[in-house]
Every structure is written in structure tokens, then in C-alpha cells.
Amino acid sequence: MPLGIQSFAKLRKEECYYVDKSGLAIDLIESGTYFFLSRPRRFGKSLLVDTFQELFEANAPLFKGLAAEHRWNWTQRHPVIRLDFSEGMLRGRAELDERIRDLLDDNASALGVQCQRQSIHGRFAELIRQAHDRHGATVVVLVDEYDKPILDNLETPAIAREMRDGLRNLYSVLKSTDPHLKFVFLTGVSKFSKVSLFSGLNNLRDITLDARWSALCGYTDDDVDTVFAPELPGLNREEIRRWYNGYNWGGTSVYNPFDVLLLFDRREFHPYWFETGTPTFLVDLLAQSAFFTPDLDRLQAGLALLSSFDVGHIAPEALLFQAGYLTLREVSQPALGQWVYTLGYPNCEVAASLNEALLPSYGLPARSSFENRIRLIDVLRRADFTAMASLLRALFASIPNDWYRNNPLAGFEGHYASVFYSHLAALGLDLRVEEATNHGRIDLTLRFAGQIFIFEFKVLDGDRPDGSALAQIRDKGYADKYRSHGELVHLIGIEFGRVARNLVGFETETLTPGAGMPLSAPATP
């Protein structure tokens, strides 16, 4: 199992599992010269960069039996300059400049050239030209984690801008050295605008949302079924899909390799990818933006918004998408040239983990929230609505009064619905948002334990329940499409009072399979 292996040579020599991306890599090389790819962390970007390097250095034995074996010209070698910013944390422009100089010197030594220029811009350009002259072949430039020095400092915008300016100075060399370049590939997590980071590099092709390269990193469903077939017995195949599949950039959906490899190694379902990086900055940004969390599973945005990523100007939608917490669900063109991208959670792992991480920002103490959710699983299985009402009241009662006094989210109309939704979503169950607005109304469908639960949520100005939540489920026929499913359908109307800051109404009704009349219609005042 190639856990943590980012070296193509090591992976091949140790005969690890390998999903062959060499054919796609050659397809990309043959289609142009300058490329940029954004993918979330731990998605195989470094291994892809290493694959490019081994191809251009003509290490033929490593590709025996792979798609590249009979497609590549192994008699032609190209000098490769590789810049990797993945190591360590850089906390200032001086540290960044020192790191860049070290990287340039290491590459010069490996290529057998000596650079005399002192400035970073001049030294990089000199390195490219000398490598071309010495080796008699145009140069390949590979940049891994091109944006990490910026991302590591987003919470300190002044330093992040220094890092951005320093990297822009470095990358601007690629334009002036075009005659000496064979292939250029930059990859990282975020997608900074060309104006802010790649000024002048107009021929850089962004393939992030190009359907042809959607599976350039990651494992497809077919990869899991074929390459990893020996690891599948004993694991629920459908649950593997539900938990880990679903990342999509306009073409074939993929799994995060990190999740798949750890699942097969440990044989247990865990949020492996999510646990490798706490999205503190993202959670704080969503809370500051008073984000209505039910919208996260059906968010619509234009390409400009998804790409609007720069220091001090980071749209939550862009950060969620680029960091891998949301992915493409659908792409439509309602009018010529007007593209609409519908985003949602890629899978159960991300949906459950992100919503759990958001709950403390919405006022819920982590420990009591966790204990409440564990009890709620049993309550849902038994369809014990009296216990459910008690649990939900206890949940909202656990939000400290000081939180309401000191947090701007307390005045956010969607706060109650966001807490309710995220609390359920954190269970990792089959929860679907049918309709969500930022006015406190939420319509959810939960399928669990052979039952269907339909929730409607209302926020009332007063503290006297009016029955409007359950009435809306009935009047709008939300249950109609489930009547033929052969399962119990539970209608649950929940009403919140602004003054009480808690449930003031909780009504339920249960429909028997295929029936039109309720089995029971209990009401909890």
C-alpha cells in the first residue's frame, strides 16, 4: 500500500499499488506547453509532478507495463527544474527569498550549471537558459505547491501579500524565457488570479475545470474496482462510494487517494482526509459571513466567483471549492456564455466532518453536541419523537447566554436552521436538502433505518406555536413522492421562538407505507 509515497520511482520499485496516470500525463504534454492545475491537499499532485519528471528524464524502466511504455520517446531527455514549496512554514519575505535561492541552487547543481546572477528573477532566468545550452534540449519547469507560502499566512494578510509578490516575481520569468521551455506545470490547492500572481503569463492554461483532466489526480470508481480489487472483500462497496467518492471538476468523479489507501490499510471508515487539516480559517470565514449552512449542499456560483481568490478578498464559495470541501454537482448554461456551477459536498466524509467542525462557531459546545448526536441516532432508529423533542431542546439550551450576547451570529435569522441542519448533517446519514433559504425556513429529508423523515423548520417572532411548519409539509405534499417507497414516512414540523431561543413547537405525523392517512399524529407542545 503506497501510503505517503510521493516518489514515482519508489512506488514502482517497491511494487506498490499504482493507478496508471502516465497515459493522461502524456496526453496533457502533447496538448500544449503551459499548464496550471488546482486540486485539494493530499490528492496526488506531488506524485503527478514526479511522474512528469521521470518521463522527461527518460527513465524508461519505471514505466514498463504502463500506458507510457510504448507512447513516449525514451531517446530524448529534457533538463528538469523542479521547485517544491511543500516543506516547512515560511513566515516572511526574507525566508521565502532564501528558500527560492536554495531551490534554484539545488537545481543548478543537479543540472551541472553555475549561475552568477544575484537577483532571484535574474538567477531563475539564467538557470533556464544555461540548462538549455548545456543539455541541448528545451527545459521543463515543474512547480509543486506553488501557493503554499501564501496559504500558510492567510491569517496575516500583510505577510501573505509579501509572499504573493515574491512568488509573482519568480513566476514572471516564465514569460521571458519562453524560447527555452518545453513544458511548464504548476500545481497547488488554490487558484489565484492571473492578475495577482501570474501577471503577463497569458499563455498559462488553467485545466482545473477542464472535463478532460478531471481524473488526472485521484482514483475513479473503475480504478477502485480493478486496481484495488484484492482489498475490497470485507468492506461494503456502496458505503465506500458514499463515504469517499464524488470529487468532480466537470468530468469523471474521483476518490481522494489518501482516504482510499487508509481505508484499505485500516479496514475501518474514518474521515481520514478531513482529519489531516483542521479548516480553522475556513470555519471562521463561514461564521463571520453568517453562512446559512443548508446552502452548502446546493450552492450556485459563477466561474468568476469560484476563481475570486486573492489575499484579503476570499469568497467563502471559492475557498470551499478550491480546498475540496465542496465539489461540482452540475454545470449548466442558461444563456449563451453564462455558466452556472452547482456545488455540493463531495461525499459523506466531508459533509459530516465539516458540519461537525462548524457547530462550535454556531454556539454549540463540542462535548455536549457530540453526546446529543449519539443519543439522536438511537432516537431516530426508534422514531421516538418525544425523546427527539427533548434532545433538540437540550441541544439549543446548551448554547451559553454569553454566546448570544457577544456573537454577531446571534442576530442571524438563519442561525437556528443552520444549527439544526449541521447537527443532523454531522451524523453522516443520508440527509438531503430539498429547499433552503436564508429566511430561517428549511426542508430536509432524512432516510435512515428503513424510514423517511421529512423536516420543516420555522422561526416565529413570538413564542406561541402556530402549527405552520407541519401544515406546510401537508399543504405542499412533500411526502407524496415517498408514498410508494414501502417505508414509514414521518412528517416533523419544528417551530422556533426568537425570544425563547429554543423550540416552542414540535409536531409530528406518521404515514403508513402506501397510505394517505396518518398512522398517528402526536403533538409535543
N, C-alpha and C positions, 0 to 999 in steps of 0.2 A: 504494500500500500504506500503510494508516494506522498505521505504526509509531510508537509513542509518543504518538499523538494522543489526548488525553482531552477535547478540546473538541468537542462535538457540532456547533457552528456551523462550526468549521474543517474538520471531516471532511466535512460536507455541501458547503460552498463549494468545497473543493478536489476534489470529486467522487471521493473515495476509496471503496474497497470498504466497504460498510456492511451488516451483518446487522441487519435491522429488528426492533428490540425495542420500538418505540413502541406496538404493539398490546398487548403484555403489560404495558407500563407503565400504560396506561390501564385495563386490566383490574384491576390492583392498586389504582390510585387509586379506582376505583368500588367496591371491595370493603371499604373501611374508611378509617381515619384514621391510626393509629399503627402503624408497621412497623419491624421490625429484621431485617437480613439479614447473615449471616456468610458470607464467601467468601474463599478464599486470595488471596494477593497477585497482582497483575497479571492479574486476572480480569475486568476491565472494569467494576469497581464505580464508579470515578470518572466514566466515560463515561455510565453509567446515571444517576448523580446529576445530571450535566449535562443529560441528556435530560429528567429531571423538571423542572429549572429552565426549560428552553426551552419546555416545554409550559405551565407555569403563567404564564410571561411572555408567552404567546400569540404566539410568533414563528412564525407560520404558514408563511412561505416555506421555512423549513428542513425542513418535513415534507411538502413536495409530493411526491406519488408514494408516500408511506409509508402504513402502516395507519392512522396517526393523522389523516391529512388530512381524512377525512370522518367521523371519530368524535369529534372534540374541538370544544368551543365556543370558537372563536377570538375571540369578542367579549368574553369575560370574562378579566380579568387578575387575578392574585393577587400580593401582595408576597412575595418570597422571601428568607429569611435562610439563608445558606449558611455553615457552619462547616467548614473543611477543616484537619485536623491532619496532613496528609501531609508537609508541608515541614519539613526540618531535624530536629535531635535536641534534645529538651528534657531538661535534666539536674537539674531541681529544681522544687519547687512555685512558687517565685518566677518562674521562666522560663515555666512553664505559665500562671500568672495573667496575666503580661504578654502572652503570646500570645493568650489569650482576650480580654483587653481590646482588643487590636489588631483582632481579628476582629469584635468587637461594634461598634467604632468604624467600621470599614470598611463594615459592613452598614448602620449608621445613616446614613453619608454617602451610600451608594448609594440608600437609600430616602428620603432627604431629611428625616430627622428628627434631633432632638437629644436626647440622654439626659443627665439630671442626676445620677442615682444613682451612687454611688461603688463600692458593692459589686458583685461580679460577678453574684451572684444577682439583686440589685435592678436592675442595668443591663440584663440579658438580659430580665427580665420587662417592664421599661419599654419596651425596643426592640420587643417583640412587640405590646404594647398600642398604642404610638404608630403603628406601621406599619399596624395595623388601622384606627385612626382616620383617619390621613392618606389612605390609599388606598381606604377604603370597602369593603374586602374582607378576608376572613379570611386569615391568614398561613400560608405554607408554610415549614417548617423542615427543612433538609437537612443532615445531619452526615456527612462523609466521613472515613474512618479515625478513627472515634470513639475507638479504643483504642490508637492508636499511641504516645502519650506513656507509657502503661503498659508496652506490649510492649518499647519501647526500653530499659526499665530493669529487666527481669525478673531480671537477674543481680545487681541491688542491691535486694532486697525492700523495704527501708525507703523508698527513693525511689519505687519502684513503688507502694507504698501511699499515699504523699503524692499521687501523680498520680491514683490511683483516687479518693481523697477529693475532690480538686479537681474532677474531672470529674463526680462524683456531685452535687456542689453545683451545677454548671452544669445538668445534665440534669434535676434535680429541679424546675426552673422549668416544665418542660413540663406538669406536672400542674396547677399552679395557674393556668396561662394557657389551659386547655382551651377556654373560650368564644371565644377569639380565633384558634384554629388550624383550618386547613383540612386540612392533610396534614403528617405528620411521618415522616421516613425517616432511619434511622440505619444505617450500614453500616461494617464493618471486618473484620478477619481472625478475631479471637477472639470467643467468646461468654461474656462474664462473666455471672454470675448476676444476676437482678433484685435480689436482696437486697443484693449488694455494690456495684452500680453504678446500678441503676435503681429504687432503693427508693421505693415509693409509686406508681410508674408502672405500675399494674396493667393498664391497657388497651393496653400495648405488645404487639403480636402478633409473635412470632418466626416468620418464614416460612423459616428456614434449611432445615428438613427437611420443608417442605410440597411435596408432589409437583407441585402446580400451578405452582410457581415454580422448579422445579429448573433450567430453562433460561433464567431471567431474565438471567443472566450466562453468557457462554461461547457457543461455536458448536456446534450439533448436527451430526450426520452429514449430514443433509439440507442444512444451511447450507453445509457444505464442498463438497458435490456440485453445488449450484446457484449460490450467490453467487460461489464461487471456482473455478467450472468452468474458466475460461481458464488457471488456474495449475496444473491437475492433470497435463497431459501431461508425460511425462518423469519422473514420480515414481510409485513403487509405492503404489497406493491402499491396499492391505491393510496395508502397513508404516506408512503414515500413521496408520491406525486403531490398530495395535498399539502404536506409539510414543507417540501423543499423545491418543487418545480415552479415555473411561472415567470421568471425574469424574461422580459421581452423588449427588444429595441426595434420592432417593426417587422420582424421575420419569424424565425423559429424560436420558440421558447426554450430556455435552458435552466439547468440547476447550477447553483454555486458549487464549484468543486470541493471547497472546504467542508461544506455540510455533508456531501455525499461520502467523502473519504472517511470522515469521523464517524458517520453513521455505520458504515460497513466495518470500521475498526472496533467500535464500542458496542454495536448491536442495540443501541437504545436511541430513542428520539429525544433530542435536546435542541435548544436554539443555539447551535454551535457557532454559527456566523455572527449572530447578534451579540453574543457574549464576548466576542473578541474586541469590541469597541463600544464603550458607553457613549451614546449620542447626546452628551450633555448640552453642547452648543445648539443642536437641533431642537431638543426638548425646550430649552429656554426660549428659542426663537418662536416656536409654535405657541408657547404660553404668552409671550409678550404680544403676539399678533392676535390673541384671543381666538385661536383657530377652532372652528367647530369640528370636532374630531370625527363625527359620522361622515363628513365630506371627504375624508381621506381615502375612502374606498370607492369613490366615484367622482374624482376631481377632473375638471376640464381646464385645459390651458392651451395657449397658442405656442408656436415654436419660439417666438421672441421671449416669452415669459420663462419657458424651460431653459433658455440659454442665457437668461439675465443673471449672470453670476459674476460679481466683482466685489472687491473689498468695500465694505460699507453699504453695498447695495445688493443684498442677497434675498431674493424672494423665497419664502418657505417652500413653495412648489418646486422651484429649481433645486434647492438643496435636498429635498426629499427624493426627488427623481434621480439626481446625479449620484447621491450617496447610496442608492439601492433600496430605500425604504418604500418607494413607490415605483411602479413599472408601467409600461404601456399596456392598456387593455384593448384600445381601439383607436384607429386613425380614420378620420372622415374628412371630406371636403365639401361642406355645404354650399360653397360658391367657389368658382374657379380661382385657384390660388390661395383660398382661405382654408387653412388646415386646422383641424381641431383634434387635440390629443387627449384621450380619456385615460386617466391614470387610476391605479388601484394597487392594493397590496399584492406583491408577487405570490405570496403563499401564507400558510398558517403560521409558520415560524415568525415572520416579520409582523404580521397582524397582531398576534398575541403579545409578542415581546415589546413592540413599540407602544402599544396601548398600556401595557403594564408600566412602562417607563414614564408615560405621560401622567399617570394618575397622581403622583405626589405634587406635580405642578398645578393640578386642579384641586388641591386641598386635602387629598386623602392620605392619611398616614400609611406607610408601606406595609407595616406588620398587620394592622387591623384589616386593611384592604385584602391582603393575601388570605387571612383566616376566613374572612367573609366569603371570598370566592370559592374556597374549598368546600364550605358548607353549601353554597349555592348549587354546586354540581349535584349533590345528593338531593337537594330540594327540587331541582328541575327534573331529575330522573323520576322522582315520586310524584311530580306535579302537585306538590303541597303548596298551595297558594297562600295560605295563612302564614306559613313559615317564610315564604318568599317576601311577603309584605313586611314582615318583621325584620328580615335581613336587610332589606333595602332601606328601611327607616334607620336601622342601626348604622348602616353604611354612611348615610348623609349626616347623621348625628355625630359621627366621628370627626367631621371636619371642624377644626377648632374655631371658636369665635374670633380669635385674633387673625386668623387667615382671612375671614370676611372683611375685617376692619382694615387690613393692611395690603390686600392684594387687589389690583385693578380687575382681575378676572371675576371678582365677586359681583361686579355690575354687568357682566357679560350675559346677555339673555340666553345664550346657548350653553351656559356653564352646566346647568342641571342635566341637559340632554347629553352633553359631552361626557360627563362623569358616568352616567348610566350606560352609554354606549361603550366607552372604553373599559368599564368594569366587566361587561359581558364579553367584549372582544378579547380581553386578556385571558379568557378561559381557553382560547384556541378551538372553539367549537365552530360549527357551520352556521355562521351568522351573516345575514345578508341585509344590506340597506336597500329598502325599496324606494324610500323618498326621504330626503333630508334637506332642511333649510336652516338658515341662521336665525330663525324666529322661535326656537325652542320646541318645534314640533319634530317628532322622529317616528318613523315607521320601520320597524325591524321584524325580520323573520328569522327564527332560530329553529333549526332541525336538530333534534337530539333525542337519543334513546327511543327511537321509533315514534316520536311525537313532533308536532309542529306548533311552535309558539309564535303568535303574532302580537307584537307590542305596538301600542300607540301612546305617545307621551305628550302631555300638555303642561304648559306653565300658566298658572292663573294669577291674576292680580291680587285676588283675595285669598283667604284660606278655607273657603267653603267649596267642597267638590260639587261639580255640576253634571258629571256623567258624560261630558263631551268626548272624552278620549275613547271610551268603549263604543259610544254612539257612532263615532266616525268610522271605526272598523266595520260596524254593522252596515251603516248607511252607504259606505263606498264599496262594500262587497269584497274587502281584502281577502276573505277566506275562500272565495268562490273557486279560485284556481287550484285549491288544495283539497277540495271535497272528494275528488275521485282517487286520492292517493292511498286510501285504505289505512290512514293513521288518524289518531285523535288530533283535533285542531283546537288549540287553546287561544282564545282572544283575551288580551290583557290590556286594560286601559289604566294608565298611571297619570295622576294629576299632582302637580307640584304647586305649593303656595310660596309666593315670594317672601311673605313676612315670616312664615314658619321655617322657610328654607329646608323643607322636607316634604315627604309625601303627605298629601291631605286627602287623596282619593286613590283607591286601588280596587278595580272591579274586574271580574273575570267571567268568562263563559266558555264552556267546552262543547264542541260539536262532535257527534259520533261519526265514525267513518261513513262517508257517502250520504249522510243525513243532512237535512236542512234545519232541523230543530235542535236546540241545545240539549245536551245531556244534563247539564247543571248550570246554574247561573249564580254562583255565590258572590257576595259583595263584602268587601272588607272596608269598613268606614275609616 
